[in-house]
Structures are given as structure tokens and as C-alpha cells.
Amino acid sequence: MSEDALLARRRDFPILEKTTYLVSHSLGAMPRAAADHLTAYTDLWAARGVRAWAEGWWQMPVTTGDKVGRVIGAAAGSVVMHQNVSVCQGLVLSCFDLSGRRNKIVYDDLNFPSVMYVYEAHRSQGARVVTVASDDGITVPLEKMLAAIDEETLLVPISHVVFKSGFVQDIAAITRRAHEVGAMVVADLYQSAGTVPVDVTAWDVDFATGGSVKWLCGGPGAGYLYVAPRLVPRLEPRLTGWMAHQRPFAFETGEIDYANDGTRFLHGTPGVPALYAAQAGYDIVNDLGVEAIRRKSRRQVALLIELARERGFPARSPLNPDERGGMVILDVPHAAAVTRELVRREILVDYRPGAGIRFSPHFYSTDDEIRYALDETRAILDEGAYRAHEAEGGARF
């Protein structure tokens, strides 16, 4: 698909009419059709009431998961929807006994903090957390990661694309090493699915998690969990609920009888409105194809790095284009204050402590928007316009 065809979808995103939107790594632009989906939800609720459960709502964690599955290369029925990645990671961890010798959790120090919190909270249950250090704060040497995974490793929760730098990790190689020693991989696809090709089946990962907030343009509340079909019969999550039961409407008391398919990885009542809203973004990404999105993304990321360098902003991003995701992190003086002024000027980016200002063109972005955003960044510094924001603390979003 041509870049002109990608840009033709700009009309589907209302916010692009009045902003320079370079923050899809944080919250993808809302598709116009998301409002239509939410209207369909309220119309069904209003007209059908409780009957709506049997007319689609109950199945939505799986039917919506199948749309995500098309993006990430998962088989039908192997992706189920949850609220967020923290819930998904906790659910995976609840499948295992941490009291034995194989209780080591291995990840890198560039992992997303929320994921770390889940595993750190299980130290009291026996988890031994091993953190692989980045040498430069941008990349994680593959050889160091592979060396840390041994016969005592249980899980390797790894970000496909690192949130602080956009570094793309070699999930396939990490999975091969994990399987050699009997460990399992939990791939976090949050910063890749929708802009970097993903194939959980080809990689043979054990689990994958992610959300719809970013490149999938699906909004909040629609996280997803992939479990490799080969694992389904042998895992029994302790974080569970009635949707995971083989006969949920029998309301049987006592020990749960797990469903014999992927629904055993559900728990309580699903967040139906979020699942309605998310589908518009999935449909667009599937229609365009991630390969086409990736081709444009690679070109625009390279352009952004080049233009930023010309304006005096070094990129804290990998040098190798194959190792870059969809975002670029720029080392800009007074970055937090500059970000606030950019947002005031309707140029939407964000700042992360210890990283810098994050810019992310998506399939709907133009080259002129990239140039404009960088020119305004330079002007804000040259004019001292950032000073009005210096007293404000912390990241805005």
C-alpha cells in the first residue's frame, strides 16, 4: 500500500484537523468510527437491556481478541481481552508456583515500570528477580540477555520495543534461548503492535500482552493477553473468575472447573464499552496492514532523526534503523518545560524523565508536520518560551 493511501486515512481522525499529533506512542488518535461503535453499544443497551449479553457482549473478550490476533499473528481464540497489561502480567504469573527452584524472573532495566511492579510484588512469594542492565540507556545487548536466562528461569517478561528509547528487541532469539532451558517468554507488544510487524506464532512465544491505547488507536481499557494454544490445557491461573469457568451460568460453588479453551484466561465481567471503542482502530490497522505502516514509519523516523540533528537535538535512539520502533526520543534542553509549551501550541508530544521528548509519527502523519514540530521546538528554546513552564514539576502525561 502506498504512502498516499495511508495518508488518505487522515480523514478518519478528527483530532488531526486541529493539532500536530506526534504522540501515538502514548495515545493514538481516536478514529471517527469509535464514536459510532460507542453509539451502537448504548443503542443496544437501551433497546435490548439484559438480552445484550447473549447478543454479543459475553463473547466480546474473544471476538475482539481475534481482531487483535490478526495484527499480532495469533490463532483465532488465543487472544482474550482484559483491562490492561498489569492485569495480564499478573494473570500469567498466577499460573505458576514460585516456591521451587525454577522461580527466577529475568528482564532488562529498560522494562516498563508497571511490569516490574507486578514481579517485584511477588518477591515475598518466592520470585527471584534478575535485572539485565543496559550499557547505554538505549539498547539492551542481546548476548547479556541470553546469558542471564538459565535453568532456574521461569519467565522472561520482555518489551518488544522499549518505551524509553524505541529499541526493538529480538524476541525470537530470546524465546529460543528461553525454551532451550525450559523457561517461558512474556512478550510485551504495547510499543510495537500496529507499527512494527509482530508474529507471536512464528516467534513461538509463550505469552504476549499489550494494549490498544497506542499504535492500535483503540483507546484505554482494552488490554489483551495471548497464550500459546499448546499451553492452554496445562495452565490454571489463580487470578480467575466466572468467565474462566467451563459452565459460568451454572453458578457452581467451590473449586473452579476451568474452561477447556482460551477463555480460561478470563476472569470477571468484561469492560464492554472499551471493547466497542477499540475495534475501530483495529479495523483500520488490519485494513492498511502493518507492513505498509512499518515502511512509512522507518522512513519518517529516519527523517525525524536527521531533521532533529540539524536543529541541534541528538536522538537517544538506536543507530541501526532495524532496531528502531516508531518513536524517536530527543535530547532537548529543558525538555519538560519545552514539552508543555509544545502542547500549548497544539503540537502533541510527551516527555519522560531520564529519556527526553518523545515524538512519534504514525501512518496518518505528514513530513511537514515533523518539520513544523521540530522548528517550533527550536523556536521555543531560542525565544525562551519554555521559561514560563519551568516551575511546573513532573511529566504531564
LINWONOR-V772687 format. One record per backbone hydrogen bond with DSSP energy under -1.0 kcal/mol. CO is the residue of the C=O (numbers start at 0). NH is the residue of the N-H. Records with the same first field share a line. If there is no record, write none. Layout:
# LINWONOR-V772687
CO=NH, NH
This chain:
# LINWONOR-V772687
1=5
2=6
3=7
5=8
6=9
8=11
9=12
11=31
12=15
13=16
14=17, 18
19=347
21=359
22=25, 26
30=33
31=34
32=36
33=37
34=38
35=39
36=40
37=41
38=42
39=43
40=44
41=45
42=46
43=47
44=48
47=50
48=51
49=52
51=56
52=57
56=59
58=61, 62
59=63
61=65
63=67
64=68
65=69
67=71
68=72, 73
71=199
74=77
77=226
79=224
81=222
83=87
84=88
85=89
86=90
87=91
88=92
89=93
91=94
92=95
100=102
102=127
103=153, 154
104=129
106=131
107=110
111=114, 115
112=116
113=117
114=118
115=119
116=120
118=121
119=122
121=126
122=125
127=104
129=106
131=108
140=144
141=145
142=146
143=147
149=152
151=103
153=183
154=105
155=185
157=187
159=168
161=165
165=324
166=161
168=170
169=173
170=174
171=175
172=176
173=177
174=178
175=179
176=180
177=182
183=155
184=206
185=157
186=208
187=159
188=191, 192
191=194, 195
198=202
199=204
205=227
206=186
207=225
208=188
209=223
211=217
212=27
213=216
222=81
223=209
224=79
225=207
227=230
230=233
237=239
240=243
241=244
243=258
246=249
256=245
260=263
261=264
262=265
266=242
269=271
270=274
271=275
272=276
273=277
277=281
278=282
279=283
280=284
281=285
282=286
283=287
284=288
288=292
289=293
290=294
291=295
292=296
293=297
294=298
295=299
296=300
297=301
298=302
299=303
300=304
301=305
302=306
303=307
304=308
305=309
306=310
307=312
308=311
313=330
314=316
319=322
320=323
322=167
327=358
328=315
329=331, 356
333=337
334=338
335=339
336=340
337=341
338=342
339=343
340=344
341=346
342=345
345=19
347=21
349=357
351=354, 355
355=351
356=329
357=349
358=327
361=364
365=369
366=370
367=371
368=372
369=373
370=374
371=375
372=376
373=377
374=378
375=379
376=380
377=381
378=382
379=384
383=386
385=388
386=389
388=391
